[in-house]
Amino acid sequence: MEKIRGIHHISAMVGDLENVLQFYREILNLRLVKQTVNFDDRTGYHLYFGSQSAPLSSLMTFFPQQNKTGIKGTGQVGKIAFKIPTNQLDYWKNRLKSFGIKYKEGKWSQFKALYISDYDQLELALVASAEVSNIADIQGFHGLSIYSSHPRASKEFLETKMGFIAVKEDENYHYLAISGDKQEELLIEKELLEAGAWGAGTVHHVAWSLTDEKEERDWRKYLIKNGRDVTILRDRKYFKSIYFREPGQVIFEMATQVPGLTVDETKESLGKSLQLPQKYESRRKEIENRLPRLN
């Protein structure tokens, strides 16, 4: 099997639209690179953010306007870790303070990190693991943690079936290196929580990056052969996707790198106007009238 290329995107459910824009665009200085709708529910936005240095990869996406608060628990992604330059921790401390965002200093694996929460209480970390740089911007994902219902079964599956590399474990986590060249990490929380419930403040899924549709079809056959219940291929316009749950019940997606975000916008104009899948174009005016305007 071809190895996955790392994290393609992470998708979270959040509440107030303006809070999402302020926190991720203004405070974390991520770039809004796509405004579209939930392809399975056209009544709500699906917003994509990328780093300023690599806006076409390492995407953080959101389904805002959720009308109930979620419950964090097993079967969900836990913490989301962003990568910052090793020499820019003080910059980020000062920046967070200037916006009134509380942080806790700690470590993610062997790296220094700042732990924060967004306005919906999504758990985030700024991990000082990128190369020294005069530019303080987030460089992409460092990794994530998951709340598994069966931590050891999740570890075994990720290691033996998905090509992740077991690095170490301690009393709190199993530490795995994610395949690919980005040096990303996945931590499996050992603490067993109650089952989670979807809503604002929870992460719906993590998507792993594959090159193209052929690789995805090969992975689908392989996963089914290894006991996973896998969806059919779904066309998300910017990538093709399949979905399944790993043994700990966390939702995994496999997403292709092609055709990419520039299939309907130039790189320079990314995120500046509402983009729709073809199936919704005939209802564009209705959709635009229903959605709140982005500031």
C-alpha positions as CSV (number, residue, x, y, z in Angstrom):
1,M,0.0,0.0,0.0
2,E,1.1,3.6,-0.7
3,K,1.7,5.5,2.5
4,I,-0.5,8.4,3.5
5,R,1.1,11.8,3.1
6,G,0.1,13.2,6.5
7,I,-2.8,15.3,7.6
8,H,-5.0,16.6,4.8
9,H,-7.4,18.5,7.0
10,I,-9.2,18.5,10.3
11,S,-12.9,19.5,10.5
12,A,-14.5,20.9,13.6
13,M,-18.0,22.0,14.5
14,V,-18.3,25.5,16.0
15,G,-20.9,28.1,16.9
16,D,-20.9,31.8,16.2
17,L,-19.6,32.6,12.7
18,E,-17.9,35.9,13.7
19,N,-16.1,34.2,16.6
20,V,-14.6,31.7,14.1
21,L,-13.4,34.4,11.8
22,Q,-11.9,36.5,14.6
23,F,-10.1,33.7,16.3
24,Y,-8.6,31.9,13.4
25,R,-8.2,34.7,10.9
26,E,-7.4,37.6,13.2
27,I,-5.8,36.0,16.3
28,L,-4.1,32.9,14.8
29,N,-3.5,34.8,11.5
30,L,-4.6,31.8,9.3
31,R,-5.8,32.6,5.8
32,L,-9.4,32.0,4.8
33,V,-8.9,30.0,1.7
34,K,-12.3,28.6,0.8
35,Q,-15.9,29.7,1.7
36,T,-18.4,27.0,0.5
37,V,-21.2,25.1,2.1
38,N,-21.6,21.7,3.8
39,F,-22.0,19.5,0.7
40,D,-24.4,17.3,2.7
41,D,-26.4,20.3,4.1
42,R,-26.4,23.4,2.0
43,T,-27.9,25.5,4.7
44,G,-24.6,26.1,6.5
45,Y,-21.1,27.3,5.7
46,H,-18.0,25.1,5.4
47,L,-15.0,27.3,5.8
48,Y,-11.4,26.3,5.1
49,F,-8.4,28.0,6.6
50,G,-4.7,27.4,5.7
51,S,-1.4,28.8,7.0
52,Q,-0.1,32.0,5.4
53,S,3.0,30.1,4.2
54,A,1.2,27.0,2.9
55,P,-2.4,28.0,2.2
56,L,-3.2,25.0,0.0
57,S,-2.3,22.3,2.5
58,S,-2.7,21.5,6.2
59,L,-6.3,22.8,6.2
60,M,-8.4,23.6,9.2
61,T,-12.1,23.5,8.3
62,F,-15.2,24.5,10.2
63,F,-18.9,23.9,10.1
64,P,-20.1,27.0,12.0
65,Q,-23.6,28.0,13.2
66,Q,-24.1,24.8,15.2
67,N,-27.1,25.4,17.4
68,K,-26.1,23.1,20.3
69,T,-22.9,22.6,22.3
70,G,-21.1,19.3,21.8
71,I,-19.7,17.0,24.4
72,K,-16.1,16.0,24.2
73,G,-15.5,12.2,24.6
74,T,-14.5,9.0,23.0
75,G,-14.8,8.7,19.2
76,Q,-13.5,12.2,18.7
77,V,-10.3,14.0,17.9
78,G,-9.1,15.7,21.0
79,K,-6.4,18.4,20.8
80,I,-5.2,20.0,17.5
81,A,-1.6,21.0,17.4
82,F,-0.3,23.7,15.1
83,K,3.4,24.1,14.2
84,I,5.2,27.4,14.9
85,P,9.0,28.2,14.6
86,T,11.1,27.2,17.6
87,N,12.2,30.8,18.2
88,Q,8.8,32.4,18.1
89,L,7.2,31.3,21.4
90,D,7.6,34.7,23.0
91,Y,6.0,36.3,20.0
92,W,3.0,34.1,20.4
93,K,2.8,34.6,24.2
94,N,2.6,38.4,23.6
95,R,0.2,38.0,20.7
96,L,-2.2,35.9,22.7
97,K,-2.0,38.2,25.7
98,S,-2.8,41.2,23.5
99,F,-6.1,39.5,22.5
100,G,-6.9,38.4,26.0
101,I,-6.4,34.7,25.2
102,K,-5.2,32.7,28.2
103,Y,-2.5,30.1,27.6
104,K,-0.8,27.4,29.5
105,E,2.9,26.6,28.9
106,G,3.8,22.9,28.6
107,K,5.2,20.3,26.2
108,W,3.8,18.4,23.3
109,S,6.1,15.3,23.2
110,Q,9.6,16.8,23.5
111,F,8.6,20.2,22.1
112,K,7.7,23.4,24.0
113,A,4.0,24.3,23.5
114,L,1.4,26.8,24.4
115,Y,-2.0,25.3,25.1
116,I,-5.1,27.4,24.4
117,S,-8.8,27.1,23.6
118,D,-10.8,28.9,21.0
119,Y,-14.1,30.6,21.7
120,D,-16.0,27.3,21.4
121,Q,-13.5,25.5,23.7
122,L,-11.8,23.5,21.0
123,E,-8.5,22.4,22.5
124,L,-5.5,23.7,20.6
125,A,-1.7,23.8,21.0
126,L,1.0,25.9,19.4
127,V,4.0,23.6,19.2
128,A,7.5,25.1,18.7
129,S,8.7,22.4,16.3
130,A,9.2,24.3,13.0
131,E,12.6,25.6,11.8
132,V,13.9,28.9,13.1
133,S,12.3,31.7,11.2
134,N,11.9,35.5,11.3
135,I,8.3,34.9,10.3
136,A,6.2,33.8,13.3
137,D,3.2,32.5,11.4
138,I,1.7,29.0,11.9
139,Q,3.5,26.6,9.6
140,G,0.8,23.9,9.4
141,F,-0.2,21.1,11.7
142,H,2.2,19.5,14.2
143,G,-0.4,16.8,14.9
144,L,-3.4,15.9,17.0
145,S,-4.6,13.7,19.8
146,I,-7.6,11.3,19.7
147,Y,-10.0,10.1,22.4
148,S,-10.3,6.4,21.6
149,S,-12.8,4.0,23.1
150,H,-10.0,1.3,22.9
151,P,-6.6,3.0,23.0
152,R,-4.5,-0.1,22.5
153,A,-6.7,-1.3,19.6
154,S,-6.3,2.1,18.0
155,K,-2.6,2.0,18.4
156,E,-2.3,-1.5,16.9
157,F,-4.5,-0.5,13.9
158,L,-2.6,2.7,13.2
159,E,0.7,1.0,13.5
160,T,0.1,-2.3,11.7
161,K,-2.6,-1.2,9.1
162,M,-1.9,2.5,8.4
163,G,1.8,2.7,8.6
164,F,2.2,5.0,11.6
165,I,5.3,4.5,13.8
166,A,5.1,3.8,17.5
167,V,7.6,6.2,19.2
168,K,6.9,5.8,22.9
169,E,4.3,5.8,25.6
170,D,3.8,7.2,29.0
171,E,1.0,7.1,31.6
172,N,-1.1,9.5,29.5
173,Y,-0.5,8.8,25.8
174,H,0.6,6.5,23.1
175,Y,2.9,8.6,20.8
176,L,2.9,7.8,17.1
177,A,4.7,9.4,14.2
178,I,2.4,9.9,11.2
179,S,3.8,8.6,7.9
180,G,4.8,11.3,5.4
181,D,7.5,13.9,5.4
182,K,5.9,16.6,7.6
183,Q,7.0,15.0,10.9
184,E,3.5,15.1,12.3
185,E,2.5,13.3,15.5
186,L,-0.6,11.5,16.7
187,L,-1.2,11.0,20.4
188,I,-3.7,8.5,21.7
189,E,-5.2,9.5,25.0
190,K,-5.1,6.7,27.5
191,E,-7.8,8.2,29.7
192,L,-11.2,6.6,28.8
193,L,-14.0,9.2,28.6
194,E,-17.7,8.8,28.1
195,A,-18.9,8.8,24.6
196,G,-18.8,12.2,22.9
197,A,-21.7,14.0,21.2
198,W,-21.5,16.3,18.2
199,G,-22.0,20.0,18.5
200,A,-20.1,23.2,18.8
201,G,-16.7,22.7,20.3
202,T,-16.0,19.2,19.0
203,V,-14.0,17.9,16.1
204,H,-15.9,15.8,13.6
205,H,-13.0,14.1,11.8
206,V,-9.4,14.1,10.7
207,A,-8.6,13.5,7.0
208,W,-5.5,11.8,5.8
209,S,-3.8,12.8,2.6
210,L,-3.5,10.5,-0.5
211,T,-2.2,11.5,-3.9
212,D,-5.1,10.6,-6.2
213,E,-8.2,8.6,-6.7
214,K,-6.3,5.4,-7.6
215,E,-4.6,5.4,-4.2
216,E,-7.9,6.0,-2.6
217,R,-9.6,3.1,-4.3
218,D,-6.7,0.9,-3.3
219,W,-7.0,2.0,0.3
220,R,-10.7,1.4,0.3
221,K,-10.3,-2.2,-0.8
222,Y,-7.5,-2.6,1.8
223,L,-9.5,-1.2,4.6
224,I,-12.6,-3.3,3.8
225,K,-10.4,-6.4,3.7
226,N,-9.1,-5.4,7.2
227,G,-12.6,-5.2,8.7
228,R,-13.5,-1.5,8.3
229,D,-16.9,-0.3,7.1
230,V,-15.9,2.2,4.5
231,T,-18.2,4.6,2.6
232,I,-18.3,4.9,-1.2
233,L,-16.0,7.5,-2.8
234,R,-17.6,10.9,-2.4
235,D,-16.8,13.9,-4.6
236,R,-16.0,17.0,-2.5
237,K,-15.1,19.1,-5.5
238,Y,-11.6,19.9,-4.2
239,F,-10.8,16.2,-3.3
240,K,-12.4,12.8,-3.4
241,S,-13.1,11.2,0.0
242,I,-13.9,8.0,1.8
243,Y,-14.8,7.8,5.5
244,F,-14.6,5.1,8.1
245,R,-14.2,4.6,11.9
246,E,-10.9,3.3,13.3
247,P,-11.3,0.7,16.2
248,G,-11.6,3.4,18.8
249,Q,-14.6,4.9,16.9
250,V,-12.8,8.1,15.7
251,I,-14.0,9.1,12.2
252,F,-11.1,9.0,9.7
253,E,-11.4,10.4,6.1
254,M,-9.0,9.7,3.3
255,A,-8.8,12.7,0.9
256,T,-7.0,13.1,-2.3
257,Q,-4.6,16.0,-3.0
258,V,-6.2,16.6,-6.4
259,P,-7.8,18.5,-8.0
260,G,-7.2,21.0,-5.1
261,L,-8.5,24.3,-3.9
262,T,-7.7,26.2,-7.1
263,V,-10.1,24.2,-9.2
264,D,-12.6,27.1,-9.0
265,E,-10.4,30.0,-7.8
266,T,-6.9,31.3,-8.4
267,K,-4.4,31.1,-5.6
268,E,-4.6,34.9,-5.2
269,S,-8.4,35.0,-4.9
270,L,-8.9,32.0,-2.6
271,G,-11.6,32.5,0.0
272,K,-12.9,35.8,-1.3
273,S,-16.3,34.6,-2.6
274,L,-18.8,31.8,-2.1
275,Q,-18.0,28.6,-4.1
276,L,-20.6,25.9,-4.6
277,P,-20.6,22.4,-5.9
278,Q,-22.3,22.1,-9.3
279,K,-25.4,20.4,-7.7
280,Y,-26.2,23.6,-5.8
281,E,-25.4,26.2,-8.5
282,S,-29.1,26.4,-9.6
283,R,-30.0,27.4,-6.1
284,R,-27.2,29.9,-5.6
285,K,-29.4,33.0,-5.0
286,E,-31.4,31.1,-2.4
287,I,-28.3,29.9,-0.6
288,E,-26.6,33.3,-0.7
289,N,-29.7,35.0,0.7
290,R,-29.9,32.5,3.6
291,L,-26.2,32.6,4.6
292,P,-24.9,35.5,6.7
293,R,-22.3,37.7,5.0
294,L,-18.7,37.2,6.0
295,N,-16.9,40.3,7.2
